[in-house]
Amino acid sequence: MQEGLTNVVKHAGRGARALVRLRWEADGLEVEVEDDGRGGAPADGSRGLGLAGMRERLAVVGGRVHVVSTTAGWRVSARIPFSQRRTG
């Protein structure tokens, strides 16, 4: 979720705050980064390639990423599954 925090620094604007939430579950980790900066399109016109890369990397391990523009900024959430260990 470094990409989510990087986007806060790059796009949210001066004085924006970020909140990071971690939720451990039996089969994976839920991570959420939410900021209160500018909502809507990124200020520099970027196309979200960092987030696309994050989606691709998580898809390889069965995870997911969800990005939404809120009324006060952006929310990026990810599900990172725990690997299943095989015995025997």
FILOMI-207833 format. One line per 10 residues: number of its first residue (from 1); for each residue x, y, z of N, C-alpha, C. Coordinates in Angstrom, 2 decimals, padded with zeros to 5 digits. Example, Ala and Ser with C-alpha at 12.3 -4.5 7.8 and 13.67 -1.06 7.14 Angstrom:
// FILOMI-207833
1	013.19:-005.69:007.80:012.30:-004.50:007.80:013.20:-003.30:007.80; 012.85:-002.25:007.08:013.67:-001.06:007.14:012.90:000.03:007.87
//
This chain:
// FILOMI-207833
1	000.81:-001.20:000.00:000.00:000.00:000.00:000.85:001.26:000.00; 002.13:001.08:-000.20:002.99:002.24:-000.34:002.49:003.14:-001.47; 001.96:002.55:-002.52:001.45:003.33:-003.65:000.31:004.25:-003.21; -000.56:003.78:-002.33:-001.65:004.61:-001.82:-001.13:005.83:-001.07; -000.10:005.62:-000.24:000.48:006.76:000.49:001.27:007.67:-000.44; 001.94:007.09:-001.41:002.67:007.91:-002.39:001.69:008.82:-003.13; 000.52:008.29:-003.48:-000.47:009.11:-004.17:-000.99:010.24:-003.31; -001.08:010.05:-002.01:-001.48:011.15:-001.12:-000.46:012.27:-001.24; 000.82:011.94:-001.17:001.87:012.95:-001.25:001.86:013.64:-002.61; 001.67:012.86:-003.69:001.76:013.41:-005.05:000.51:014.18:-005.47
11	-000.67:013.74:-005.01:-001.90:014.25:-005.61:-002.89:014.93:-004.66; -002.80:014.68:-003.37:-003.85:015.15:-002.46:-003.78:016.64:-002.16; -002.62:017.24:-002.34:-002.51:018.67:-002.09:-001.91:018.98:-000.73; -001.47:020.17:-000.61:-000.81:020.64:000.62:-001.78:020.56:001.81; -001.31:020.03:002.92:-002.12:019.97:004.13:-003.06:018.78:004.21; -003.06:017.93:003.18:-003.94:016.76:003.21:-003.46:015.78:004.27; -004.40:015.06:004.83:-004.08:014.04:005.83:-004.45:012.67:005.27; -003.75:011.65:005.77:-004.03:010.28:005.35:-004.31:009.43:006.59; -005.20:008.47:006.43:-005.52:007.50:007.46:-005.25:006.12:006.89; -004.50:005.31:007.61:-004.20:003.95:007.18:-004.87:002.99:008.16
21	-005.64:002.06:007.63:-006.31:001.05:008.45:-005.80:-000.33:008.05; -005.51:-001.16:009.04:-005.13:-002.54:008.82:-006.12:-003.42:009.55; -006.62:-004.44:008.86:-007.54:-005.38:009.50:-007.06:-006.80:009.19; -006.58:-007.47:010.25:-006.12:-008.84:010.12:-007.31:-009.77:010.20; -007.41:-010.67:009.25:-008.47:-011.67:009.24:-007.82:-013.05:009.16; -008.60:-014.09:009.34:-008.05:-015.44:009.35:-007.35:-015.81:008.04; -007.84:-015.30:006.92:-007.29:-015.71:005.63:-006.58:-014.59:004.86; -006.40:-013.43:005.48:-005.72:-012.37:004.76:-005.71:-011.05:005.52; -005.12:-010.08:004.90:-004.99:-008.74:005.47:-005.74:-007.75:004.58; -006.57:-006.92:005.20:-007.24:-005.81:004.51:-006.48:-004.53:004.87
31	-006.10:-003.77:003.86:-005.38:-002.52:004.06:-006.16:-001.42:003.36; -006.31:-000.28:004.04:-007.03:000.84:003.44:-006.26:002.12:003.69; -006.09:002.93:002.66:-005.48:004.25:002.77:-006.51:005.24:002.26; -006.84:006.20:003.11:-007.84:007.22:002.74:-007.27:008.59:003.04; -007.47:009.53:002.11:-006.99:010.89:002.33:-008.15:011.88:002.26; -007.89:013.08:002.78:-008.91:014.13:002.75:-008.49:015.27:001.82; -007.68:014.93:000.83:-007.22:015.93:-000.13:-008.23:016.13:-001.24; -007.74:016.62:-002.35:-008.60:016.87:-003.50:-009.22:015.58:-004.00; -010.51:015.58:-004.22:-011.17:014.44:-004.86:-011.08:014.58:-006.36; -011.57:013.61:-007.10:-011.58:013.69:-008.55:-010.27:013.26:-009.16
41	-009.99:013.72:-010.36:-008.80:013.30:-011.10:-007.52:013.79:-010.43; -006.42:013.03:-010.55:-005.15:013.47:-010.00:-004.74:014.82:-010.56; -004.15:015.65:-009.73:-003.80:017.02:-010.11:-002.79:017.08:-011.25; -001.92:016.07:-011.36:-000.89:016.13:-012.39:-001.31:015.44:-013.69; -002.56:014.99:-013.77:-003.05:014.36:-014.98:-002.58:012.93:-015.19; -001.92:012.33:-014.18:-001.44:010.96:-014.33:-002.61:010.00:-014.50; -002.31:008.82:-015.00:-003.36:007.87:-015.33:-003.43:006.70:-014.36; -002.81:006.81:-013.20:-002.94:005.76:-012.21:-002.16:004.49:-012.54; -001.02:004.60:-013.19:-000.24:003.42:-013.56:000.30:002.68:-012.34; 000.61:003.41:-011.28:001.07:002.77:-010.05:000.00:001.88:-009.46
51	-001.24:002.34:-009.48:-002.35:001.54:-008.97:-002.61:000.34:-009.87; -002.44:000.51:-011.18:-002.62:-000.61:-012.10:-001.57:-001.68:-011.81; -000.36:-001.28:-011.54:000.69:-002.22:-011.19:000.39:-002.94:-009.89; -000.16:-002.21:-008.94:-000.53:-002.82:-007.66:-001.63:-003.86:-007.89; -002.59:-003.55:-008.73:-003.66:-004.51:-009.06:-003.07:-005.78:-009.67; -002.14:-005.60:-010.60:-001.52:-006.75:-011.27:-000.76:-007.62:-010.28; 000.02:-007.00:-009.41:000.81:-007.77:-008.44:-000.08:-008.53:-007.47; -001.15:-007.90:-007.01:-002.04:-008.59:-006.07:-002.85:-009.68:-006.76; -003.21:-009.48:-008.01:-003.97:-010.50:-008.73:-003.18:-011.80:-008.84; -001.87:-011.71:-008.95:-001.03:-012.90:-009.05:-001.18:-013.80:-007.82
61	-001.41:-013.21:-006.65:-001.53:-013.99:-005.41:-002.98:-014.13:-004.96; -003.93:-013.74:-005.82:-005.34:-013.89:-005.49:-005.91:-012.72:-004.70; -005.21:-011.59:-004.68:-005.68:-010.40:-003.96:-006.46:-009.47:-004.87; -006.82:-008.33:-004.32:-007.58:-007.34:-005.09:-007.30:-005.94:-004.58; -007.56:-004.96:-005.43:-007.42:-003.54:-005.08:-008.69:-002.83:-005.54; -009.17:-001.92:-004.71:-010.34:-001.12:-005.06:-009.98:000.34:-004.80; -010.24:001.20:-005.78:-009.94:002.62:-005.67:-011.21:003.40:-005.92; -011.51:004.36:-005.04:-012.71:005.16:-005.21:-012.42:006.61:-004.82; -012.97:007.53:-005.60:-012.91:008.95:-005.26:-014.04:009.24:-004.28; -013.71:009.84:-003.16:-014.70:010.19:-002.16:-015.02:011.68:-002.26
71	-015.95:012.15:-001.47:-016.26:013.58:-001.47:-015.11:014.40:-000.91; -014.22:013.75:-000.15:-013.12:014.48:000.47:-011.75:014.04:-000.01; -011.64:013.15:-000.96:-010.32:012.69:-001.42:-010.41:011.35:-002.10; -009.50:010.44:-001.74:-009.43:009.11:-002.35:-009.37:008.03:-001.29; -009.87:006.85:-001.63:-009.73:005.68:-000.77:-009.21:004.53:-001.62; -008.11:003.94:-001.18:-007.54:002.78:-001.83:-007.58:001.65:-000.82; -008.22:000.55:-001.18:-008.26:-000.60:-000.28:-007.73:-001.82:-001.02; -007.08:-002.68:-000.27:-006.50:-003.89:-000.86:-006.74:-005.07:000.05; -006.88:-006.21:-000.55:-007.00:-007.49:000.16:-005.80:-008.32:-000.22; -005.02:-008.70:000.77:-003.82:-009.49:000.55:-004.04:-010.83:001.25
81	-004.25:-011.89:000.47:-004.52:-013.19:001.09:-003.25:-013.78:001.69; -003.42:-014.54:002.77:-002.30:-015.27:003.33:-002.10:-016.52:002.50; -000.87:-016.91:002.31:-000.60:-018.12:001.54:-001.00:-019.34:002.36; -001.43:-020.35:001.69:-001.80:-021.59:002.34:-000.58:-022.49:002.37; -000.16:-022.85:003.56:001.01:-023.74:003.68:000.57:-025.19:003.52; 001.34:-025.90:002.77:001.04:-027.32:002.57:001.93:-028.14:003.50; 001.36:-029.16:004.06:002.13:-030.07:004.90:002.15:-031.44:004.28; 003.22:-032.18:004.55:003.30:-033.55:004.07:003.84:-033.69:002.76
//
